[in-house]
Amino acid sequence: MPKSGYFYNHKKLTIKIITSIYLSLSTQSAYPQLFNADQNPPTVKWRQINTENFQIIYPSEFESEAQRMSNILEISIKRVAVTLNKKPKKISIILQNQGTTANGFVQLAPRRSEFFTTPSQSFDYQDWLNSLAVHELRHVVQFDKLTGKYNFPPFETLALSIFGISLPPWFYEGDAVNTETSLTNAGRGRIPEWSVILKTNTVSSKKISYSKNYFGSFKVFNPGYYQLGYFMNSKLRNDYGKGIMDSLFTRMSNFPLRPYNLSNSTKKFTGLSTRKLHAETSKNLKEKWENQLRKINYVKYNSINRRKDDTPENFLFPTAINANEILYLKESKASTPAFFILKNDGKSIRLFNIGYQETSWFSYAADKIVWDESRVDLRYKKRSFNVICIYNISTRKAKQLTHRSRLFAPAISPDGKYIIAVEVSTSNQISLVKIDAQNGKQLGRYLSPQNNMLQMPCFNSDGTKLVAVSITTTGKTLVELDLKSGTFNKLIPYQFQEILRPVYADGQVVFKAHYNGVDNIYRLDFPSKQIFQLSSAKFGAYNPSFDNFNKRILFNNYQVLGQDIAQLNWQPQGGKNIKNIEDTYVGYADTLFAQEGAKNVFDSIPAIQPYPTKRYRELSHLFNFHSLSYVTTDNSSGVELESDNKLNTLSFYAGYQYNNALRKSAYNAGLFYKRFYPIVSLTYENLPELINRQSVVNGQRVFTPVTWREHEVKSEVTFPFSFNRFNNTYSAGFKVGTSFTNRYNIDKPFRNLAEHIWFPMHYQVSASRSTRRSSRDLGARWGQSFSLTYRHFPFDETLAGDLIVLKSSFLFPGIIRNHSFQAQFNWQNRSGQYQNTVDIPRVSGYSYLQSAADPYNTLFFTYRMPLFYPDWELGPIAYIKRIRAGFFADFQNVKLDKPFQPRTYGLEVRGDMNLLRFYLPNFDIGGKLIFLNEKPRQNPIFELVASYSF
């Protein structure tokens, strides 16, 4: 894992940092490859099971599921590996139960996999951990197939580099989705909603470039590289057989440093580069989807909402709150999620901005809105929570009802007095929990039958019953809970359908499913237990609600710019029986399923005796050496041996570098212990130093080189804090550190050169707050941050002086949406040994200024604005998504009694882009024109600006 921030103070660049962050991809889809160095609370008691192919590490309360997964993993790995013809090495699987995010990843350096065990409220129709296992095991096989020659200590960073350079994310994630779909009766490849954005864009546009589909756009909603990769990989397997994956991986593995390795290899076996493969896939999909549209006889539904412009926006979960107003949740590329009320005249009124949700959701009744939000732990980021929030429309006040809870998809009773939500415990016990809508106090609990996963509950009109989705290994169903008796009743047989968002309508249940191959709204007739199709959407209909005031069904109708609000007149006996409906789904998975033997891998899991278990002791696994990495600093280069244990509690490195300027060796080592609340670091360096000492001889200035070696030991203790509430994120921290320096082998000693520096101290306190940003925002609408640092020599009798530094930043909304205004003020006061230290940012173009006076304060004003979103594809060289501009004015040594004039000012034009078809990093490249506000006037200075982010 890369060391950054307070974990690593060295200025260095390694292959590992670039590639591991390049592979650290986070999306809102399930299973993103998310690498992190976070920890669990130290109270978690870990155990382990060792099988032939796996070491399963898990919390003690997860014993039952750990035993089941041990068996699942052993059986599944054989089927998962077949099409790559590779038996992977034994790997550690860590079952993470403290968080509330449905997720998973496989990584190298160190080699391991983590399964986040809490199921989502919107995953496919099979057991969550089963599906996760098949997907992540495919990544294990991919790593070993491509990098098996190198992915063992101490070359795991090298292997990770090869993997990251060779394979774009769409390829390895698409292949993993292929696997989860072809080896089971479910998988995301069988869900129309999962690919609706790609389908809509493909059918509605003449041509969408490979780069736009892959890298995304600010102008439209994009499918994501999971979806793109699924269909491109499926095209390969459909046209060239299941052996094509083995052929591609084998060729890339034999020559891993081949430029554009994947594209070159696909062209070798198919005649198609990746760009041409994308074109052929898009052409094929368009033909199939247009043929599907001709079969379904879709209806064009008028949109109730108005769109002001072409900004991609979703008007989600339309809910009538009276005869003339509709409540909805808007998600947009130009603004953060918020509740709105749509009036009859088409105007919308914003109510309240909300925070991050694992799955978009809210429920309304009695003038109250309830929803769930994610909350991070103050310190241990492997632990997170899902809390219930409530907003009163009449009083315009919001409140968080629960704290440190694991509650999802809340439904509020018709009288607004209580709430029922799905709870997933740390042992994966599934329940419906009843809480008071005033204070969040728990009032009752209903255990799920057979501990089946439950999704998206909803009350009936009198609050006596509740309907929800239930999931098992054999599919999904609808269940009804009688709140008085506490009994569950299954309403329909389990089936392989992506059933979501059930609601009551005049004593019947309306829900979303895809019986005809397109997501539509369906009606369950209680007396006959028959299901009828109500809508016939072109691309997909979602999120139904019953408008009792106007006797209609409100729902979301997906269009090119996102989810619109549409309506259906309610007909209690209306719709077409699904027995008479043709399933028109474009089944790219069908061929893949046949290639894999047309058999669900989970149908052949035998029952076995429990595996033996034992305690997993952290102290016995503190060190895990995995990589020997190449490192560079200013004038040095060398190697570094790195260790990171599997629970992320101890990181260690030891290295050697050769200083090319001084032609001498340097050594370093560092240890970072992160199990408990303070993060403790201890680093050591032994390095050569050189200064040019200035003196006056015979009236002339003379510079004399002085060299020495020095030992330096540094120690630091950090107390980090961070939390979020609604759409605000807060962080704070305190750190204290010291060091000891011993200088020796001084070739030309002089009086002012201290041979020992005894424990100088530094302290830093910091805090920040910022609002959530939309994808188009160039900065948070509101944000504040500051840090205060103090350094001095309390224990050294030979050295004196101190340094105090204040850095602050303030963000404000610009004149127009997505514009940003930033003000920064920095100040320092110094004395003694710190007299020549400059620890605050300097003004732009400071090296061109005539006056060399050091700053004691700086003040910066910056205004940034997006200009346009071109989506320019410049071949394989660059893909430019956004052009933006900015104006700035920089002040230095500001005094209240002097004229307020900038020292420098200017403008800049920059572009956000991807280079050389790499998904990450994102590059920011442009030019900056700087004017110097001093006499005599000088020509403006032009600087090239180039930076990147992950």
Secondary structure, DSSP 8 states (H G I E B T S, - for coil): ----GGG-----EEHHHHHHHHT----SSSS----------TT--EEEEE-SSEEEEEEGGGHHHHHHHHHHHHHHHHHHHGGGT-----EEEEEE-S----EEEEETTTTEEEEE----SS--SS-HHHHHHHHHHHHHHHHHHHHTTT-STTBHHHHHHHHHHH--HHHHHHHHHHHHHHSSS--GGG-GGGGHHHHHHHHHSS---HHHHHH--SSS----HHHHHHHHHHHHHHHH-TTHHHHHHHHHHHSTT-TTHHHHHHHHHHS--HHHHHHHHHHHHHHHHHHHHHHHT------SS--SSS--EEEEEEEESSSSEEEEEEEESSS--EEEEEETTS-EEEEEE----SS---EEETTEEEEEEEEE-SS-TT-EEEEEEEEETTTTEEEE--SS-BEEEEEE-TTSSEEEEEEE-TT--EEEEEEETTT--EEEEEE-GGG-EEEEEEE-TTSSEEEEEEEETTEEEEEEEETTTTEEEE-S--BS---EEEEEETTEEEEEE-TTSS-EEEEEETTTTEEEE----SS-EEEEEEETTTTEEEEEEEETTEEEEEEEE--TT-SEEGGG-------HHHHHHHHTTS--GGGG--------EEE--GGGGS--EEEEEEEE-SSEEEEEEEEE-TTSSEEEEEEEEEETTTTEEEEEEEEEE-SSSSEEEEEEEEEEEEEEEEEEETTEEEEEEEEEEEEEEEEEEEEEEEEEETTEEEEEEEEEEEEEEEEE--SS--TT--SEEEEEEEEEEEEEEEE---TT-SS-SSEEEEEEEEEE-TT-SS---EEEEEEEEEEEE-SSTT-EEEEEEEEEEE-GGGTT---S---TTGGG-S-----SEEEEEEEEEEEE---EEETTTEEEEEEEEEEEEEEES--TTS----SEEEEEEEEEEEETT-SSSEEEEEEEEEEE-SSS----EEEEEEEEE-
